[in-house]
Structure formats: structure tokens, C-alpha cells
């Protein structure tokens, strides 16, 4: 059992976490024809947009109710109404994902009451799906906001229907990249199952060119698919943070579910493949048997470099859980751990201690490590400590290909193995070169 401590500093120095509203926006971007809408100031919206644009290097649709000092004091209902009507006129979205911010949450705006009154005044909005996600940015983190948005989606949109035995709902948490979602989709469809992803970042943020410009998302899970979620035979919740949404679907439609906390590493992928085989009644395709043998060979090739290495991590809880287990399965030691928000997973992690804090806390804990794992904001720490950094999480703004990066399944695990293994190999070669310069070892070493 890990000991979880919360940093009690008077202020955050060099923040690690991203806001709940940013996480909710990321979830809404996985739905087709959607416009995320921040109920807050223009600055809150601009900040989130910059983070997502820098990470994905894509145009990100994002709107704001543009609250000012006056409207914040007097109330924001008129701003919400005006923003929705303007979006309908200019962008014609099928779904509006309405996220609150610290500004409006502190004031205590009754958003659900606002929406009811707005719909009463404007019956032309009856066919527009407006999903409200309460995401104050003065608590929680990106993972929490993502989970809240998915829970709001499955509460608001799905409808009851006839059971479709081959259809499964897949709730993909914030720890999974668009490339991860694509790999999972390929795995599920290979067994003859029909998946509905909530959300489907693999279709919307995978980095592809469109023939025409659109003010809203042009790919992702459609409104029609979301309404059919109630007909699914099973729910696969990927990431512990998706358990709440899976429970909602079970309560609403009686859909059984299973939670998979990790899809990286030989044993976790074996368990997922086995579950797909049972759900579909089909045998495992030969390509996955071969990929499994390839992964076993990759593990043999790389375990010399992982074994005994001290690794420090600064990640969101779901991503932290899967990464820690993967590293330990390869023989690495966990040296220091910092995360962003509370999760009941934290106490279950097989490490000595975990700090819920910032990157200043991480820097003090990470000294003496062989490798750091975190987002691009950790790069300055890596330089100061002269420790290699493997970039994982969000944002990553100093590397290309974040939309296509894959770390799940047999192939994704191999990609992660080789990526981290090469850093260990480079560090070892650098140490040998340094010893040679000081005459400690010969050039033939």
C-alpha cells in the first residue's frame, strides 16, 4: 500500500496538472459535429485552446461565453443564451459541450436551470444536444474533467433500444491517445465486434486533412451512435476513471461492464484479448498471436536495459497506474512519484509513496533517478538534473506525432519498450564515453 501525501505549500510552483475544463474539452472533441463551449472569461478559453493546439498541432474548435466583470457579478444566463444562439447560427453544431470554469463555479451559476429556461424560450433548440459538464478548475485535474464529461454524455444522450449482441460500448479514458484509440478499435473489430467509442479521439484528433473547413469537429462518435449506446451488449471501460460512466450505463440500460486499468504490457494485453474472444465467441486472430511473439522477443532484447533502473514519474493517476506496472514488469524500480489529483488507485500502487503536488515537488523527489517520465514541462527539470526524459501525457509540445503515438496492445507496448529502452541505451553509452575521457576504462570496453 502506497502512502499518499498532499503537498501543503502555500502556492503551486511550476504546475503539473491541467484544468478539469481542459479535460472535458478533450472528451467533447471526440464527438462529431461538436463545439465545446467554456462558460467563463475569454482568457480561460484561450489558455485551453493554446495547450491543445500546441499538443496536437491541429485546429481546435472552442468557444466562450466571454464573461466580464459586470456579467460575472450580475449573472451569466444571458451570456450562455447568446453564445448558444450564436453558435447555432454560425457553426450549426449537432452537440454543444458546455463546461464551467472556476469563475462561474465560484459565483454559483445554476447552469442546468439556465439551460431549461433557454430551451423554453427557444423551442428551435429541441433537436440540439447540449451536454453540461461542471468542471471548476480550482479543484481536480484533466482526468477528472474528462471523466465528468463522459459521464454527462452517457447520462444525457443515449436512448433505450433493442439489444445488439455484437455491439459494445468502449469508454476510453484520458490516458489514451488518438493512436491508442485507433489500435484498440482495430483489435475490437478484428473479433467481429462493432464498437462505439465514447469519445473517439482516434477519429477526430489523429491528424488528417479534410477537403473543406468546418467550424465544428468533423469526425468522432456521431450523435446517432451515441443514442444507440443504450443497445450495446457490453461496456468496456478503459481506465479506472471511466468506471463511473460504466456504472451509469449499467443503471440506465442494464449493460454489464468490465474495467481495464491498463492495456500496456504482455499480461494486460493478454487479458484484454481474452475478454474480446469471450465476448465475440471467436478465436484470437493469427496476427495477434504473431504480435505477441514479437513482443516477447522485444522484452528479451530490452530487459537488460530496464532491469534495476530507477524511474521517477509525474503523470495523471490512470496513466501513472499503467506506466508503473509496465515498468515494474520489466524490472525497473520506481524512485519518485508525483500525480495531479486524488484517485482510489493511488493507495493500491505498488510503490512506497506518492505525492499529489507540482513539478517543484517532483524535482526534489526525482534527484538520483535514471529516467524521468512526464510531459514537456518536465524537460527543464531533466536538463537541470542531467537525467533523460521520456515524454508522456499532455501537453507534449517539443515532439511531433502526438496524435499517432501508441502505447497499447502488443504493437504499442513494443513502441514504448523501444522508446524507453533507447534512452537507457543512450545514457549508458554516454557514461562509457565519459569514463573513457577520464581514462577510467579503455576504448575497447
Rosetta blueprint (number, residue, H / E / L):
1 X L
2 X L
3 X E
4 X E
5 X E
6 X E
7 X L
8 X L
9 X L
10 X L
11 X L
12 X L
13 X L
14 X L
15 X L
16 X L
17 X L
18 X L
19 X L
20 X H
21 X H
22 X H
23 X H
24 X H
25 X H
26 X H
27 X H
28 X H
29 X L
30 X L
31 X E
32 X L
33 X L
34 X E
35 X E
36 X E
37 X E
38 X E
39 X E
40 X L
41 X L
42 X H
43 X H
44 X H
45 X H
46 X H
47 X H
48 X H
49 X H
50 X H
51 X H
52 X H
53 X H
54 X H
55 X H
56 X H
57 X L
58 X L
59 X L
60 X L
61 X L
62 X E
63 X E
64 X E
65 X L
66 X L
67 X L
68 X L
69 X H
70 X H
71 X H
72 X H
73 X H
74 X H
75 X L
76 X L
77 X H
78 X H
79 X H
80 X H
81 X H
82 X H
83 X H
84 X H
85 X H
86 X H
87 X H
88 X H
89 X H
90 X H
91 X L
92 X L
93 X L
94 X L
95 X E
96 X E
97 X E
98 X E
99 X E
100 X E
101 X L
102 X H
103 X H
104 X H
105 X H
106 X H
107 X H
108 X L
109 X L
110 X L
111 X H
112 X H
113 X H
114 X H
115 X H
116 X H
117 X H
118 X H
119 X H
120 X H
121 X H
122 X L
123 X H
124 X H
125 X H
126 X L
127 X L
128 X L
129 X E
130 X E
131 X E
132 X E
133 X E
134 X L
135 X L
136 X L
137 X L
138 X L
139 X L
140 X L
141 X L
142 X H
143 X H
144 X H
145 X H
146 X H
147 X H
148 X H
149 X H
150 X H
151 X H
152 X H
153 X H
154 X H
155 X H
156 X H
157 X L
158 X L
159 X L
160 X L
161 X L
162 X L
163 X L
164 X E
165 X E
166 X E
167 X E
168 X E
169 X E
170 X E
171 X E
172 X E
173 X L
174 X L
175 X L
176 X L
177 X L
178 X H
179 X H
180 X H
181 X H
182 X H
183 X H
184 X H
185 X H
186 X H
187 X H
188 X H
189 X H
190 X H
191 X L
192 X L
193 X L
194 X E
195 X E
196 X E
197 X E
198 X E
199 X L
200 X L
201 X H
202 X H
203 X H
204 X H
205 X L
206 X L
207 X L
208 X L
209 X L
210 X L
211 X L
212 X L
213 X L
214 X L
215 X L
216 X L
217 X L
218 X L
219 X L
220 X L
221 X E
222 X L
223 X H
224 X H
225 X H
226 X H
227 X H
228 X H
229 X H
230 X H
231 X H
232 X E
233 X E
234 X E
235 X E
236 X E
237 X E
238 X E
239 X L
240 X H
241 X H
242 X H
243 X H
244 X H
245 X H
246 X H
247 X H
248 X H
249 X H
250 X H
251 X H
252 X H
253 X H
254 X L
255 X L
256 X L
257 X E
258 X E
259 X E
260 X E
261 X L
262 X L
263 X L
264 X L
265 X L
266 X H
267 X H
268 X H
269 X H
270 X H
271 X H
272 X H
273 X H
274 X H
275 X H
276 X H
277 X H
278 X H
279 X H
280 X H
281 X L
282 X L
283 X L
284 X L
285 X L
286 X H
287 X H
288 X H
289 X H
290 X H
291 X H
292 X H
293 X H
294 X H
295 X H
296 X H
297 X H
298 X H
299 X H
300 X H
301 X H
302 X H
303 X H
304 X H
305 X H
306 X H
307 X L
308 X L
309 X L
310 X E
311 X E
312 X E
313 X E
314 X E
315 X L
316 X L
317 X H
318 X H
319 X H
320 X H
321 X H
322 X H
323 X H
324 X H
325 X H
326 X H
327 X H
328 X H
329 X H
330 X L
331 X L
332 X L
333 X E
334 X E
335 X E
336 X E
337 X E
338 X E
339 X E
340 X L
341 X L
342 X L
343 X L
344 X L
345 X L
346 X H
347 X H
348 X H
349 X L
350 X L
351 X L
352 X L
353 X E
354 X E
355 X E
356 X E
357 X L
358 X L
359 X H
360 X H
361 X H
362 X H
363 X H
364 X H
365 X H
366 X H
367 X L
368 X L
369 X L
370 X L
371 X E
372 X E
373 X E
374 X E
375 X L
376 X H
377 X H
378 X H
379 X H
380 X H
381 X H
382 X H
383 X H
384 X H
385 X H
386 X L
387 X L
388 X E
389 X E
390 X E
391 X E
392 X L
393 X L
394 X L
395 X L
396 X L
397 X L
398 X L
399 X L
400 X L
401 X L
402 X L
403 X L
404 X L
405 X L
406 X L
407 X L
408 X L
409 X H
410 X H
411 X H
412 X H
413 X H
414 X H
415 X H
416 X H
417 X H
418 X H
419 X H
420 X H
421 X H
422 X H
423 X H
424 X H
425 X H
426 X H
427 X H
428 X H
429 X H
430 X H
431 X H
432 X H
433 X H
434 X H
435 X H
436 X H
437 X H
438 X L
439 X L
440 X L
441 X L
442 X L
443 X L
444 X L
445 X L
